[in-house]
Amino acid sequence: MQTKIEKISPLSALAIKNILEVSQNGTDFLSFREKLAFANISHPEKKLEWKGARIAIKSALDCISLPYPGFVKDEHGKSFPMDGYGFVSLTHTKGLAAAIFHKEMPVGIDLDYVREKVVRLGPKFLNDFEMDFLGKDPVLHTIAWSAKESVFKCQGKKGISLKNNIRISPFTLEDKILDCKIEHSEYSDHFYKVKVEMEGDIVLTYTIW
Ligand SMILES: CC(C)(COP(=O)(O)OP(=O)(O)OC[C@H]1O[C@@H](n2cnc3c(N)ncnc32)[C@H](O)[C@@H]1OP(=O)(O)O)[C@@H](O)C(=O)NCCC(=O)NCCS
């Protein structure tokens, strides 16, 4: 997937980075706590992914002229700006990292490679109605998986099940904005619009407002 930095609105931006391309970039911009967290990651690949995601969020913030505040995780694993202003979501996968920031609204982002096996995993993250309209298409399944992960990250709380609580309305490969919602939980009737971008075998999804 092409690397990019995109201003979605004056309040929101996203960035996609090639992890290898940014592997030599400095990390001076990180907060003290983040530098410690980074130093504690022992797995080399995980370390590069973690760094790539922070470089992505730095680029997104630069794009809307906001300073890098440093980010901390809550008890669910979701990152929040240390200055308390705005919302962030991060994703990283083999070779790529992406981040989205919104000054006022929660956001979620997810990157995935299309894999045949995602169809077999369908019963774990889809209900019967969703499995019916997705058929056996691995691309549609990957989009559905990714969109649900983006919604999950946007709401941020553990205990929300992709299969039982996150619903996705029927869509085709032509649809670039999907309708999703959370149901049967204390966050019921939260509605989400999820943007879909595809390049080759990579699917990027993120929540929009
Ligand atoms: C937490 C989760 C969303 C991470 O997704 P992933 O595909 O493994 O990894 P990604 O690279 O896309 O995202 C990783 C980032 O998610 C973020 N994250 C972790 N927990 C989060 C949460 N509760 N809310 C929002 N974001 C979260 C972190 O920033 C993390 O990056 P970091 O470790 O560098 O800070 C995922 O593991 C998960 O729990 N999914 C839903 C649960 C589920 O139902 N799964 C099984 C269905 S079969």
Ligand as a Chemical Component Dictionary entry (heavy atoms), coordinates in Angstrom:
data_LIG
# 
_chem_comp.id                   LIG 
_chem_comp.type                 NON-POLYMER 
_chem_comp.pdbx_formal_charge   0 
_chem_comp.three_letter_code    LIG 
# 
loop_
_chem_comp_atom.comp_id 
_chem_comp_atom.atom_id 
_chem_comp_atom.alt_atom_id 
_chem_comp_atom.type_symbol 
_chem_comp_atom.charge 
_chem_comp_atom.model_Cartn_x 
_chem_comp_atom.model_Cartn_y 
_chem_comp_atom.model_Cartn_z 
_chem_comp_atom.pdbx_ordinal 
LIG C1  C1  C 0 -6.917  -5.132  20.348 1  
LIG C2  C2  C 0 -7.074  -5.506  18.892 2  
LIG C3  C3  C 0 -8.167  -4.641  18.276 3  
LIG C4  C4  C 0 -5.739  -5.273  18.170 4  
LIG O1  O1  O 0 -5.872  -5.552  16.812 5  
LIG P1  P1  P 0 -4.736  -6.326  15.987 6  
LIG O2  O2  O 0 -5.292  -6.604  14.623 7  
LIG O3  O3  O 0 -4.238  -7.475  16.787 8  
LIG O4  O4  O 0 -3.525  -5.326  15.886 9  
LIG P2  P2  P 0 -3.413  -3.916  15.153 10 
LIG O5  O5  O 0 -1.993  -3.796  14.727 11 
LIG O6  O6  O 0 -4.440  -3.674  14.116 12 
LIG O7  O7  O 0 -3.681  -2.896  16.346 13 
LIG C5  C5  C 0 -2.773  -2.813  17.400 14 
LIG C6  C6  C 0 -3.101  -1.565  18.170 15 
LIG O8  O8  O 0 -4.425  -1.635  18.676 16 
LIG C7  C7  C 0 -4.486  -0.733  19.760 17 
LIG N1  N1  N 0 -5.351  -1.308  20.773 18 
LIG C8  C8  C 0 -5.113  -2.311  21.636 19 
LIG N2  N2  N 0 -6.188  -2.533  22.418 20 
LIG C9  C9  C 0 -7.117  -1.630  22.044 21 
LIG C10 C10 C 0 -8.438  -1.340  22.490 22 
LIG N3  N3  N 0 -9.023  -2.008  23.483 23 
LIG N4  N4  N 0 -9.108  -0.343  21.888 24 
LIG C11 C11 C 0 -8.552  0.364   20.892 25 
LIG N5  N5  N 0 -7.305  0.142   20.409 26 
LIG C12 C12 C 0 -6.605  -0.850  20.996 27 
LIG C13 C13 C 0 -3.066  -0.491  20.271 28 
LIG O9  O9  O 0 -2.736  0.863   20.020 29 
LIG C14 C14 C 0 -2.230  -1.394  19.400 30 
LIG O10 O10 O 0 -1.015  -0.825  18.986 31 
LIG P3  P3  P 0 0.255   -0.720  19.979 32 
LIG O11 O11 O 0 0.339   -2.012  20.700 33 
LIG O12 O12 O 0 1.407   -0.430  19.068 34 
LIG O13 O13 O 0 -0.081  0.422   20.879 35 
LIG C15 C15 C 0 -7.469  -7.012  18.740 36 
LIG O14 O14 O 0 -6.451  -7.843  19.226 37 
LIG C16 C16 C 0 -8.778  -7.373  19.417 38 
LIG O15 O15 O 0 -8.831  -7.562  20.608 39 
LIG N6  N6  N 0 -9.891  -7.474  18.601 40 
LIG C17 C17 C 0 -11.249 -7.670  18.985 41 
LIG C18 C18 C 0 -11.472 -8.853  19.829 42 
LIG C19 C19 C 0 -12.058 -10.041 19.157 43 
LIG O16 O16 O 0 -13.251 -10.191 19.212 44 
LIG N7  N7  N 0 -11.208 -10.897 18.577 45 
LIG C20 C20 C 0 -11.503 -12.255 18.226 46 
LIG C21 C21 C 0 -12.573 -12.461 17.210 47 
LIG S1  S1  S 0 -12.393 -14.003 16.411 48 
# 
loop_
_chem_comp_bond.comp_id 
_chem_comp_bond.atom_id_1 
_chem_comp_bond.atom_id_2 
_chem_comp_bond.value_order 
_chem_comp_bond.pdbx_ordinal 
LIG C1  C2  SING 1  
LIG C2  C3  SING 2  
LIG C2  C4  SING 3  
LIG C2  C15 SING 4  
LIG C4  O1  SING 5  
LIG O1  P1  SING 6  
LIG P1  O2  DOUB 7  
LIG P1  O3  SING 8  
LIG P1  O4  SING 9  
LIG O4  P2  SING 10 
LIG P2  O5  DOUB 11 
LIG P2  O6  SING 12 
LIG P2  O7  SING 13 
LIG O7  C5  SING 14 
LIG C5  C6  SING 15 
LIG C6  O8  SING 16 
LIG C6  C14 SING 17 
LIG O8  C7  SING 18 
LIG C7  N1  SING 19 
LIG C7  C13 SING 20 
LIG N1  C8  SING 21 
LIG N1  C12 SING 22 
LIG C8  N2  DOUB 23 
LIG N2  C9  SING 24 
LIG C9  C10 SING 25 
LIG C9  C12 DOUB 26 
LIG C10 N3  SING 27 
LIG C10 N4  DOUB 28 
LIG N4  C11 SING 29 
LIG C11 N5  DOUB 30 
LIG N5  C12 SING 31 
LIG C13 O9  SING 32 
LIG C13 C14 SING 33 
LIG C14 O10 SING 34 
LIG O10 P3  SING 35 
LIG P3  O11 DOUB 36 
LIG P3  O12 SING 37 
LIG P3  O13 SING 38 
LIG C15 O14 SING 39 
LIG C15 C16 SING 40 
LIG C16 O15 DOUB 41 
LIG C16 N6  SING 42 
LIG N6  C17 SING 43 
LIG C17 C18 SING 44 
LIG C18 C19 SING 45 
LIG C19 O16 DOUB 46 
LIG C19 N7  SING 47 
LIG N7  C20 SING 48 
LIG C20 C21 SING 49 
LIG C21 S1  SING 50 
# 
